Amino acid sequence: MKVKFSKELIIGVSALLSLLILFFGIDYLKGINVFKSANYYYASYTNVAGLAQSAPVTLNGYKIGLVREINYEYDNPGHVLVELSLDKKLRLPVGTKAVIVTDMLGTSSVELHMAPGNDYCEVGSKIEGVVNAGLMSQVSSELMPTIVSIAPHIDSLVVALTKIAADPALLNSVKRLDAIMANLEVSTNHLNRAMAGVPTLVNTANGTMANVKEISSNLTQISSALAALSDDLKDMPLDSTMRNINNITANLDRATEQLNSTNSSLGLLLNDPALYNNINNSAAHIDSILIDLKKQPKRYIPSIKIF
């Protein structure tokens, strides 16, 4: 059997569901979890400025609940009753205070100041409500009197500053300061240009130091070689070598004297021109004989008969 629902019933059920969703949705946006069990406590205040529904309730900085409702106490004029929804597991000792704290932006929250002891408040009972002076209230109460006392002196200070500003000496000082700053800027530019050549100088100095190191290494090698040569010279028989050199020099001197003297054969050969001329004449006669021998060989070589 097929069940049919009328349009009116469908519309009514849809409207009811929409209202439920809207109700629970608003509570959810406020931070209220209707499906989570909680304990409710109440606190009475004379001023709840800045406190709103769903404001957090904290204990040692940790959120353990929120403000569920705020209602005016008509039976207790001048007081506002605040309903606190707290964690089910939290138990409040007797003497616990619910303090309203306001931040710099004017937003208020409730802080629980737990009292010592093992006697606990009953769920649904009232706890002591305290309004803590916010930062702005402290400023108004402490800083404003000081500002009021300083205000008469501000006028004279402004007059003195006006006179100083109108003094021509101040304008001249400012101009001199501008000139000094311009000179400092020019000096800075010159210094920057001078410092631009420092890397090149550094590179040149590095190259020079490298060359110096190389030269020093070469000098070290030369010194080592000279030391070895000196050791070798110490071991050589220099005395006997020098005597031999002297003897060879003396022999060369004697040979030179004999070559230059006309009393020796080599001296006559080198120094006697007649001997030189005779040798030339003999060479000429030999040359003519060789020429005649080529022309008339039979004159010098007799014919040989073969039998």
C-alpha positions in Angstrom: 0.0 0.0 0.0 1.5 3.3 -1.1 1.3 6.1 1.5 0.6 9.5 0.1 1.5 12.7 2.0 -0.4 15.9 1.4 1.3 19.0 0.3 0.4 20.7 3.6 2.1 18.0 5.6 5.2 18.2 3.5 5.3 22.0 3.8 4.8 21.8 7.6 7.5 19.2 8.1 9.9 21.2 5.9 9.2 24.4 7.9 9.7 22.6 11.2 13.0 21.2 10.0 14.1 24.6 8.8 13.3 26.1 12.2 15.3 23.4 14.0 18.2 23.8 11.6 18.0 27.6 12.1 17.9 27.3 15.9 20.8 24.8 16.1 22.7 26.7 13.4 22.5 30.0 15.4 23.6 28.3 18.5 26.5 26.7 16.6 27.6 30.0 15.2 27.5 31.4 18.7 29.8 28.6 19.8 27.1 26.7 21.7 27.1 22.9 21.3 23.6 21.8 22.1 24.6 18.2 22.0 27.3 18.5 24.6 26.3 18.3 28.2 27.3 21.3 30.4 26.8 22.6 33.9 25.2 26.0 34.4 26.2 28.6 37.0 25.1 32.2 37.5 26.9 35.4 38.4 25.5 38.9 39.1 27.2 42.1 37.9 26.4 45.8 38.1 28.1 46.5 34.8 28.5 44.1 31.8 29.7 46.6 29.2 31.4 44.8 26.4 30.2 41.3 27.5 28.1 39.5 24.9 26.5 36.1 24.6 28.8 33.3 23.6 31.7 35.3 25.1 34.4 32.8 26.3 34.8 31.7 29.9 38.5 30.9 30.6 40.4 29.3 33.4 44.1 30.0 33.5 43.9 31.1 29.9 42.1 27.9 28.7 38.5 28.1 27.5 36.2 25.9 29.6 32.8 27.4 28.7 31.0 30.4 27.4 28.3 32.9 28.4 25.0 31.3 27.6 22.6 34.2 28.4 22.6 37.7 29.8 19.4 39.0 31.5 18.5 42.0 33.6 17.5 41.2 37.2 14.2 43.0 37.6 13.8 41.8 41.2 17.3 43.1 42.0 17.5 46.5 40.3 20.9 47.6 39.0 22.2 44.1 38.5 22.5 41.9 35.5 22.4 38.1 35.7 24.9 36.2 33.5 24.4 32.5 32.9 27.6 30.6 32.4 27.8 27.3 30.6 30.8 25.3 31.8 32.4 22.0 31.1 30.5 19.1 32.7 33.7 17.8 34.3 34.5 21.2 35.9 33.7 21.6 39.6 33.8 25.1 41.2 35.0 25.3 44.8 33.1 27.6 47.1 34.4 31.1 46.9 35.2 31.0 43.2 34.9 34.3 41.4 33.7 35.1 37.9 35.7 38.2 36.8 34.8 40.2 33.7 38.0 41.3 31.9 38.0 43.9 29.1 40.8 44.0 26.5 42.1 47.0 24.7 39.5 46.7 21.9 36.6 46.8 24.5 35.7 43.2 24.2 35.0 41.5 27.5 35.3 37.9 28.6 34.9 36.0 31.9 37.8 34.6 33.8 37.3 32.2 36.7 39.4 32.6 39.8 39.3 29.3 41.6 39.2 29.4 45.4 41.1 26.8 47.5 39.1 24.1 49.3 37.2 20.9 48.7 33.7 22.3 49.2 32.1 22.7 45.8 29.3 24.9 44.6 26.1 23.2 43.5 25.2 23.2 39.8 22.9 26.0 39.0 24.0 28.1 42.0 25.3 31.7 42.0 29.0 32.5 42.3 30.5 35.9 43.0 30.7 38.2 40.0 33.5 40.8 39.9 34.1 43.5 37.3 37.8 44.1 36.7 38.8 47.6 35.6 39.9 47.4 32.0 42.9 49.0 30.4 41.0 52.1 29.2 39.5 52.6 32.7 43.0 52.5 34.2 44.2 55.0 31.7 41.3 57.3 32.5 41.8 57.0 36.2 45.6 57.2 36.3 46.8 58.9 33.2 44.2 61.6 32.7 45.0 63.5 36.0 48.7 63.6 34.9 47.7 64.9 31.5 45.4 67.6 33.1 48.3 68.7 35.3 50.7 68.9 32.3 48.3 70.8 30.0 49.0 74.3 31.4 52.7 73.9 30.6 52.1 72.8 27.0 51.0 76.3 26.0 54.2 77.9 27.2 56.2 75.1 25.5 54.5 75.8 22.2 55.2 79.6 22.5 58.9 78.8 23.2 59.1 76.5 20.3 57.5 79.2 18.1 60.1 81.7 19.1 63.0 79.3 18.4 61.5 78.4 15.0 61.3 82.1 14.1 64.9 82.8 15.1 67.1 83.6 12.0 70.0 81.9 13.6 68.1 78.6 13.4 67.6 79.1 9.6 71.3 80.0 9.2 72.3 76.8 11.1 70.0 74.8 8.9 71.7 76.3 5.8 75.1 75.6 7.1 74.0 72.1 7.9 72.8 71.7 4.3 76.2 72.9 3.1 78.0 70.5 5.4 75.9 67.6 4.1 76.6 68.6 0.5 80.3 68.7 1.2 80.0 65.3 2.9 78.3 63.9 -0.2 81.1 65.2 -2.5 83.7 63.8 -0.1 81.8 60.5 -0.1 81.8 60.4 -4.0 85.5 61.1 -4.1 86.2 58.4 -1.5 84.1 56.0 -3.5 86.1 56.8 -6.7 89.3 56.4 -4.7 88.2 53.1 -3.2 87.3 51.8 -6.7 91.0 51.4 -7.5 91.7 49.5 -4.3 90.8 46.1 -5.8 93.3 46.7 -8.7 96.0 47.6 -6.2 95.2 44.5 -4.2 95.5 42.3 -7.2 98.8 44.0 -8.2 100.1 43.5 -4.7 99.1 39.9 -4.8 100.9 39.4 -8.1 104.0 41.1 -6.8 104.0 39.0 -3.6 103.7 35.9 -5.8 106.7 37.0 -7.9 108.6 37.8 -4.6 107.8 34.3 -3.4 109.0 32.8 -6.7 112.2 34.9 -6.6 112.8 33.9 -3.0 112.4 30.2 -4.0 114.9 30.7 -6.8 117.3 32.4 -4.5 117.0 29.5 -2.1 117.8 27.1 -4.9 120.8 29.1 -6.0 122.1 29.4 -2.5 121.8 25.6 -2.1 123.6 25.1 -5.4 126.4 27.5 -4.3 126.7 25.7 -1.0 127.1 22.4 -2.9 129.6 24.0 -5.3 131.5 25.4 -2.3 131.6 21.9 -0.8 132.9 20.5 -4.1 135.6 23.2 -4.3 136.7 22.4 -0.8 137.2 18.7 -1.8 139.1 19.6 -5.0 143.0 19.6 -5.0 143.3 23.3 -5.8 147.0 23.5 -4.9 148.2 20.8 -7.3 145.9 22.1 -10.0 147.3 25.6 -9.7 150.9 24.3 -9.8 150.0 22.4 -13.0 148.5 25.5 -14.5 151.6 27.5 -13.6 153.8 24.9 -15.2 151.7 24.9 -18.4 151.9 28.6 -18.5 155.7 28.6 -18.2 156.0 26.0 -21.0 153.8 28.1 -23.2 156.0 31.1 -22.5 159.1 29.2 -23.5 157.5 27.9 -26.6 156.4 31.4 -27.5 160.0 32.7 -27.0 161.4 29.9 -29.3 158.9 30.8 -32.0 159.9 34.4 -31.8 163.6 33.6 -31.7 165.8 33.1 -34.8 168.0 30.6 -33.1 165.5 27.8 -33.4 164.1 26.0 -36.5 160.6 27.1 -35.9 161.8 30.6 -35.3 163.7 30.6 -38.5 160.7 29.1 -40.4 158.5 31.8 -39.0 160.8 34.8 -39.0 163.4 34.2 -41.9 162.0 35.8 -45.1 164.8 34.2 -47.3 163.7 30.7 -46.3 160.1 31.7 -47.2 161.3 33.0 -50.6 163.3 29.8 -51.3 160.3 27.7 -50.5 158.2 29.8 -52.9 160.8 29.4 -55.6 161.1 25.7 -55.1 157.3 25.4 -55.3 157.3 27.4 -58.6 160.1 25.1 -60.1 158.1 22.0 -59.1 155.0 23.5 -60.6 156.8 24.1 -64.0 158.3 20.6 -63.9 154.8 19.1 -63.4 153.4 21.2 -66.3 156.3 20.0 -68.6 155.7 16.4 -67.4 152.1 16.6 -68.5 153.1 18.0 -71.9 156.1 15.7 -72.6 155.8 12.6 -70.3 158.1 10.6 -72.7 161.0 13.0 -71.8 160.9 11.8 -68.2 159.5 8.3 -68.6 161.5 6.1 -71.0 159.5 3.9 -73.3 159.2 0.3 -72.3 159.4 -2.5 -74.9 157.4 -5.6 -74.4 158.7 -8.7 -76.2 
